[in-house]
Every structure is written in structure tokens, then in C-alpha cells.
Amino acid sequence: MKPTDFAYCLSNFLTTYLAGQRNLSLNTIQSYCDTFSLLLRYFSDSKNILPEKISITTISKESVEEFLLWLESERGYGISSRNQRLAAIHAFFRYLQCEKPEYMLSCQRIISIPLKKAPKKPPAYLSDDEMGKLLSMPDMQTEQGRRDATMLSLLYDSGARVQELADLTPRNLRLEEPFYITLTPVKAEKHGTSL
């Protein structure tokens, strides 16, 4: 049996491109493999198309949208997991449009599928009573208790992050009127690169 164009491109994407050119971790590559295993299972179970029969033209924007719906309704995926699978599909079709420019329009249609927005949860906060209880917990008769009460009050009044509090030095504090503190923003860490 002759390999399909999809089989050839997907194999190169997963084995050569992600590891060799993108230098992605094994866990990330495994996540991409899992995405395409699910996609192949979807085509086999829901569309009666065996993996060896799938070609690049088999996969359309509509079929990817149906796959995403299948993940949510049949597999119980949440929005975050669904978006993670879509991000892997986007990465493959970005790669594919360069490898097979004749499919560029189809690739761009798939890439245009937006990530699903998750409902934003309101931030959790303490009530006035809860905050009062928290601030009254340190033992004000001890030096350590006064230190803890000062740190809790400073965090509450300034909205500082714990790391910003830990980074304070005496020169960051003005203890005369007008009182103020200077916080050093915490630098965001990079947690990987999106494709």
C-alpha cells in the first residue's frame, strides 16, 4: 500500500520537524502525537475513514470543527484541553502550508479556527471579616508576630505579590509622610514557545 500524502507529512512533522527543527520536548511531541491519534480515531469511528485512507484533502475546516465538538461532547474534554488539541492541529497546518503550498488555502482555513474562550471566573477574595481574622492572627506581643502582621498588612494594602514583598529593600520604603513603597515588578517567566 502506498503511503498517503497526509501520512508522509504527519510523520515528518512529528519525527523530524518538531524534534529536529523546533527542538521541542518529548512531552510536547507526545502531546502532539496524542492529538493526531485522537483525530485518526475520530475519522475512523465517526466518519468510517480508516487512517491509511486519510489524505490532506480529507481534513477540512468543517471536519476539524466536528472533531473539536466530538472531543467535548463524546470525550468530555474541557475548553482548555480542546484548545490544546486545536493548537497542535494549527501547528501542523502551519508547517504543512510551507511543505505543500498547493494546500495553502485549506491550511489557512483550518488555522483560522479560533480557540474557544473559557468563561472568566471572578477572582477569589477575602471578605472584610475574613481579612480582619487573618490580620488578627499574628501575636503582636512577639517580634515575629509584629513582622508577620506588617507583611500581611503590606500585601493587603499594596496588592503586592509575595515575590515583590521578598524583593523589598530599605531604600524601597519611605517611612515619613507621604508614606510609600516602591515595588519591583516580577518578571514573567517564559514557559515554552508556541508554534
N, C-alpha and C positions, 0 to 999 in steps of 0.2 A: 504494500500500500504506500502510495506517495504521500509524504507529509504535506499538510496544508500550509498556506502562507501564514495563517494565524499561529499554527504550531511552531513554525520556524521562527517567527518574530517574537513570540512569547518566550520561547526557550532562550533566545539570545538576550532578551530583556532581563530575564530572571537570573541567568547564569553569567553573562558577560558584562552587560551594561551596568546593572545595579552594583555588583561587587567590584568589577574592574574599573569602570569609569567614574561611577558615583561614590565608590568606596563606602557603601552603606553597611551597617552592622548586620550580623547574621540574623538577629531578631527582627530587624526591619524587613530583610529579604524574606524571612519566613512568613511575616505578616502579609506581604505581597503575594507569596505563594498560596497562602490560605484564602486570600480574596479570589484568586483565579480558580482555585479548587471549588469554591462555592459557586462561582459563575458557571463553571463547567457542569456542576451538579444541577444548577438551576436549568440550564439548557437541556440537559438530559431528562430530568424529572418533569419539568413543566412544559417543555416545548418538543419533547421527543427527538431532540437532535443530539446524537452521540458526539463525544468530544472529538473523535477523529474526523467528523464531518463539518466541524465548525471552521469557517473561513473568516477573513476580515470582514467581508460583506455581510456575514450573518449577524454581526453585532452592530446594532444601530442605537441611536439615541433613545428610541422608544423601548428597545429591548433592555437597555441598561436601566431605564426608569422603572420598568416592570420588575427587573431583578432587585432593585432597591426596595420596592414595595414588598416583594416576596421576602426579603430579609426582615422587614419589620413585621409583616403580618404572619408569615409562616414560621419564621425562625425566632421571632421575639426580640429582634435587635432593637436597641435604643438608638436615639439620634446620634450620639457620639460614635457608636460602633458602625452605624450605617455610613456616617461621614468618613470614617477611617477607610472603609471599603471603597467608597467613591474616590477618595484621594489616591488610592493605589491605581484605580482604573484611569483616572485623569493622567497620572504619571506615565502609564503605559501608552496612552494615546498621544501624549506629547512626544514621547520617544518615537512612536510609530509614524507620526506625520513627517518626521525628518527621514526616517528609513524608507518609507513608502509614500512619497509626496503625491502620488496619484490618488491616495485616500485622504488627502488633507481636509477636504470639506467634511467628510464623515467624521474624521477625528475631531475637528473643531466643534462639530455639533455635540459630540459626547463630552468634550472638555467644557462646553458651555452649561452643562447640567450643574446647577448651583448646589452647594452644601445646604443641608436643611438647618434652619435656625432653631436652636433649642430655646424653650421659654426661659426667660431670666428669672432666677429666684431672687426675691428680695434679700438683701444682706441680713444676716442674723445679728442682732444687737441685744444688749442687756437693758432691762427696764431700769428706771431710776432706783427702785427698791433693790434690785439685784446688784446694781453698781454700788449702792450705799453699803450693802452687806460685804461686797468684795473689798471696798476701801477700808472697812472697819476691821477686817481680819488681822492685819499685821499688829503685833504687840508694840504699842507706842512707847512702852517702858524700856525697850531694848534698842540698842543701836541698829541691829539688823532689822528690827520691825520698822523703825523710822525710815531706814533705807528702802525697804520694800514698799512702804506706803508712798514714799516720794516717787519711786519708779512707777508704781501703778497710777498715781495722780498725773504724772508727766505723760505717760502713754495715753491716758484718757483725755486729758486736756489738749494735747497737741496732735493726737491722731498718728503719732509716730509708730513706725514698725519696730519690732524688737531689735533688729539689726541696727536701725538708726539710733536707738537708745544706747546700744552697746558701743557704737562708734563715737558717742559724745566725749568731748574733752572739756576741760575747764574753760578754754577760750571760746567754746560754743555757747556759754551761758552768760547772760547779763543779769546779775543779782541786785541791780539798782533800778529805780524807775527810769524809763519804762523797761519792765522786765521782758526778756525774750530769750529764746534759744534758737540756735541755728542748726538745722538738721542737714545731714549729708545724705542725699538720696541714695537708695540701694540700687546698684546697677543690676539690670535684668540679665540673667544667665541665658545663654543660648542652649536649647535642648534639642539640637539636631537641625537639619536643613530640610525644608520641604522641596519636593520635586516640582 
